[in-house]
């Protein structure tokens, strides 16, 4: 089936501006919100319920926040193929919840470089979890919507208002295309910094 319903969304962003409208629209449609740290506090501050990623994974955020979402219960929920019986059986066996929408953005690497920050601070702004979430959700665009930066919020809001929490295959492919553009640009910026 080409049209897919969004039932559960993982939201983990560095920049929170413009996010509140999206969250309200998702909440109104009965979408379960799943998040980490600052984003979770932001969602709850808007008066909406939010499930902690660590309650799903059984692991806290570790290594100074370097590892939060990198877990089979998160990535299995994104990469699991809905039409494949063996994937569905494994997801059931390991209690992996389906994640239908991923809203994420990346640590501001280029801005950190431009600010004249130390090499140590620049290294810490190389995003690992975010870029992995973007790639995983974009790879599985047949089932999952990926919103890789706030530049796509308006398009998502448009869809939510017009169609409710449901997307077409063509729409999911459009978001995936944006996502690979974001990841490609990000890796290029990191590569250029290392070359210098």
C-alpha positions in Angstrom: 0.0 0.0 0.0 1.4 3.4 -1.0 -0.2 5.5 1.6 1.2 5.1 5.1 -0.2 6.2 8.4 2.1 7.9 10.9 1.5 6.3 14.3 4.8 6.9 16.1 7.3 9.7 15.6 10.9 10.0 16.8 11.8 13.7 17.3 15.3 14.6 18.3 16.5 18.1 17.2 19.2 20.6 18.0 17.2 23.6 16.8 13.7 23.7 18.3 12.4 26.8 16.5 9.4 26.1 14.3 8.9 22.7 15.8 5.8 23.5 18.0 3.3 23.7 15.1 4.5 20.3 13.8 4.2 18.7 17.3 0.7 20.1 17.8 -0.5 18.8 14.5 1.0 15.3 15.2 -0.5 15.3 18.7 -3.9 16.3 17.3 -3.7 13.3 15.0 -3.0 10.9 17.9 0.7 10.3 16.9 2.8 8.9 19.7 5.9 11.1 20.3 9.3 9.6 21.2 12.3 11.7 22.1 15.5 12.4 23.9 16.8 14.9 26.4 16.2 18.6 25.5 13.7 17.8 22.8 11.7 15.6 25.2 11.7 18.5 27.8 10.6 20.9 25.0 7.7 18.6 24.0 6.5 18.1 27.6 6.9 21.9 28.1 4.2 22.3 25.4 1.9 20.1 27.4 2.1 17.0 25.3 3.0 13.5 26.4 6.3 12.2 25.2 7.9 8.7 25.6 11.6 8.7 26.4 13.9 6.8 24.0 15.7 5.4 27.0 12.4 3.8 28.2 12.2 2.0 24.8 15.9 1.0 24.7 16.5 0.4 28.4 19.7 2.5 28.1 20.4 6.0 29.3 22.1 8.6 27.2 25.8 7.7 27.7 29.4 9.0 27.0 28.5 12.6 27.5 25.5 12.4 25.2 27.5 10.8 22.3 25.3 7.7 22.4 21.5 8.3 22.8 19.6 6.8 19.9 22.1 4.3 18.5 20.3 1.1 19.5 18.6 -1.8 17.7 15.2 -0.9 19.2 15.4 2.5 17.5 17.1 1.5 14.3 15.0 -1.7 14.0 11.9 0.4 14.4 13.0 2.6 11.5 14.5 0.0 9.2 12.0 -2.8 9.7 10.2 -3.5 6.4 6.4 -3.5 7.1 5.6 -5.9 4.2 8.3 -8.4 5.1 6.9 -11.2 7.4 10.4 -12.1 8.7 11.1 -8.5 9.7 7.7 -8.2 11.4 8.3 -11.5 13.3 11.7 -10.3 14.5 10.3 -6.9 15.5 7.7 -8.7 17.6 10.2 -11.1 19.1 12.5 -8.3 20.2 9.7 -5.9 21.1 10.8 -3.3 18.6 8.2 -0.5 18.1 7.6 0.7 14.5 8.7 4.3 14.0 6.9 5.9 11.0 8.3 9.4 11.1 11.8 10.7 12.1 12.3 14.4 12.7 15.9 15.2 13.3 18.5 17.8 12.5 22.3 17.8 12.8 24.7 19.5 15.2 25.8 22.8 13.7 29.2 21.7 12.4 29.7 24.5 9.8 28.6 27.2 12.3 31.0 25.8 14.9 33.9 25.9 12.4 33.0 29.5 11.3 32.9 30.6 15.0 36.6 29.9 15.3 36.0 27.2 17.9 38.8 24.8 19.0 39.4 21.5 17.1 38.1 19.7 20.1 34.8 21.6 20.0 34.5 21.1 16.3 35.0 17.3 16.6 32.2 17.2 19.2 29.9 18.8 16.6 30.3 15.9 14.2 26.9 14.3 14.5 26.7 10.5 14.7 23.2 9.6 15.9 21.4 12.2 13.8 23.2 11.4 10.5 22.5 7.7 11.2 18.8 8.3 11.8 18.6 10.4 8.6 20.2 7.6 6.5 18.2 4.8 8.0 14.8 6.6 7.6 15.6 7.8 4.1 16.7 4.2 3.1 13.3 2.9 4.3 11.3 5.7 2.7 8.8 3.1 1.5 7.5 3.0 5.1 9.1 6.0 6.9 9.0 9.8 6.6 12.3 11.5 7.2 12.4 15.2 8.0 16.1 16.0 8.1 16.1 19.7 8.9 13.8 22.6 9.8 13.8 23.5 6.0 11.2 20.7 5.5 8.9 21.6 8.4 6.6 23.7 6.2 6.1 20.8 3.8 5.3 18.4 6.6 2.9 20.9 8.2 1.2 21.3 4.8 0.7 17.5 4.4 -0.5 17.0 8.0 -3.1 19.8 7.5 -4.3 18.5 4.2 -4.1 14.7 4.7 -3.9 14.1 8.4 -1.1 11.8 9.6 -0.8 10.0 6.3 1.7 10.3 3.5 2.0 9.0 -0.1 5.0 7.1 -1.4 5.8 10.1 -3.6 5.9 12.4 -0.6 8.1 10.0 1.4 10.5 9.8 -1.6 10.6 13.6 -1.7 11.6 13.8 1.9 14.2 11.0 1.4 15.7 13.0 -1.5 16.0 16.0 0.8 17.6 13.8 3.5 20.4 12.5 1.3 21.0 16.1 0.2 21.4 17.2 3.8 23.7 14.2 4.7 25.8 14.7 1.6 26.3 18.5 2.3 27.1 17.7 5.9 29.8 15.1 5.1 31.3 17.3 2.5 31.7 20.1 5.1 33.4 17.7 7.5 35.6 16.3 4.8 36.7 19.8 3.8 37.6 20.7 7.4 39.7 17.6 7.8 41.5 18.2 4.5 42.5 21.7 5.8 
